[in-house]
Amino acid sequence: MKLFQQQFQLKPRRRGFHLITSEVLQAFPQLREISVGMCQVFIQHTSASLTINENADPTVRQDFEMFFNKTVPENDPDYRHDYEGSDDMPAHLKASMLGASVLIPVRNGRLALGTWQGIYLCEHRNDGGARTIMITAWGG
């Protein structure tokens, strides 16, 4: 069994849902050495998250942002953790709802994503900065 791990940084992005599949693949050429296995992509932050969803129509990403902003509004007077800005506590909640990692099968050296699937960086802060990603893959 082979085991590979790589850490890299994504450039800062504005708040929203951003496709990062190509950046993950570019940062992790070792994936080509695995015929059958698994790949975990993990974000090392508590105010951004990762998910897999539609990679073709950008309105899906816009609707995600709209939904999460309605579901977890800013400036709720009941938030106690508010000293880092009005977008911080909602960002933590959104990140917990979506999760810090995605696990994807590997087949013939490629991510076995569906035809219309892509990996999203879900940036929940107005100015989240660069985000650190850890990729781990294993298999034979």
C-alpha positions in Angstrom: 0.0 0.0 0.0 1.2 3.5 -0.8 0.6 6.5 1.4 1.0 10.1 0.4 0.4 13.4 2.2 0.8 17.0 1.0 0.0 20.4 2.6 -0.6 23.5 0.4 -2.2 26.9 0.7 -5.1 28.2 -1.3 -5.0 31.9 -2.3 -7.3 34.2 -0.3 -10.8 34.3 -1.7 -13.9 36.4 -1.1 -16.8 35.0 0.9 -18.6 32.3 -1.1 -18.4 28.9 -2.6 -15.4 28.3 -4.8 -14.4 25.3 -7.0 -10.9 24.1 -6.0 -10.8 20.6 -7.6 -8.1 21.6 -10.2 -5.9 23.3 -7.5 -6.1 20.1 -5.3 -5.1 18.0 -8.3 -2.3 20.3 -9.2 -0.9 20.3 -5.7 -1.0 16.5 -5.4 0.6 14.8 -8.4 1.2 11.7 -6.3 -2.4 10.7 -6.8 -1.4 9.3 -10.2 0.5 6.6 -8.4 -2.6 5.0 -6.8 -4.7 2.6 -8.9 -7.4 1.9 -6.2 -7.6 3.9 -3.0 -9.0 6.8 -1.1 -8.1 10.5 -0.9 -9.0 12.8 2.0 -9.0 16.6 1.5 -9.0 18.4 4.9 -9.1 22.2 5.6 -7.1 23.3 8.7 -9.5 26.1 9.7 -12.6 26.6 11.7 -14.3 29.3 9.7 -14.2 27.7 6.3 -15.3 24.3 5.1 -15.2 21.8 2.2 -18.0 20.0 0.3 -18.6 18.3 -2.9 -21.3 19.4 -5.3 -22.3 20.7 -8.7 -19.3 21.8 -10.7 -20.9 23.2 -13.9 -23.6 25.8 -13.1 -22.2 28.8 -11.0 -25.8 29.6 -9.8 -25.5 26.5 -7.6 -22.7 28.2 -5.7 -24.6 31.4 -5.5 -27.7 29.6 -4.1 -25.5 27.8 -1.5 -24.2 31.2 -0.3 -27.8 32.6 -0.2 -29.1 29.6 1.7 -26.4 29.6 4.4 -26.7 33.3 4.9 -30.4 33.0 5.5 -29.9 29.9 7.7 -27.1 31.3 9.9 -27.5 35.1 9.9 -24.9 37.6 11.1 -25.5 40.0 14.0 -27.6 37.7 16.0 -27.7 39.3 19.4 -27.6 35.9 21.1 -24.0 35.2 19.8 -21.5 35.4 22.6 -18.4 34.9 20.4 -18.5 38.2 18.6 -15.1 39.9 19.2 -13.7 38.9 15.8 -16.5 40.5 13.7 -20.1 39.9 12.8 -19.1 37.2 10.3 -17.0 35.1 12.6 -19.5 33.1 14.7 -21.8 32.5 11.7 -18.6 31.2 9.9 -17.9 28.7 12.6 -21.5 27.4 12.6 -21.5 27.1 8.8 -18.2 25.3 8.8 -19.5 22.8 11.4 -22.6 22.2 9.3 -20.6 21.4 6.2 -17.5 19.8 7.7 -13.7 20.1 7.5 -13.0 17.3 5.0 -14.2 15.3 2.0 -13.3 11.7 1.3 -13.1 10.7 -2.4 -12.4 7.3 -3.9 -9.4 7.0 -6.2 -9.5 5.0 -9.4 -6.7 4.7 -11.9 -4.8 7.6 -10.5 -7.8 10.0 -10.6 -10.4 11.2 -8.2 -13.5 9.1 -8.8 -15.9 12.1 -8.8 -19.2 12.0 -10.6 -19.6 13.8 -13.9 -20.9 17.0 -12.4 -19.1 16.9 -9.0 -16.3 19.2 -7.8 -14.6 20.1 -4.5 -15.7 23.4 -3.1 -13.9 25.7 -0.7 -16.7 27.2 1.4 -15.3 30.5 2.5 -17.5 31.8 5.3 -15.5 34.9 6.3 -15.5 38.2 4.4 -11.7 38.2 4.7 -10.7 34.7 5.6 -7.2 34.9 4.1 -5.2 32.1 2.7 -6.5 28.7 3.6 -4.3 25.6 4.4 -5.3 22.3 2.9 -3.9 18.9 3.9 -4.4 16.1 1.3 -3.8 12.4 2.3 -4.2 9.5 -0.1 -3.6 5.8 0.3 -4.1 2.7 -1.8 -2.4 0.4 -4.1 
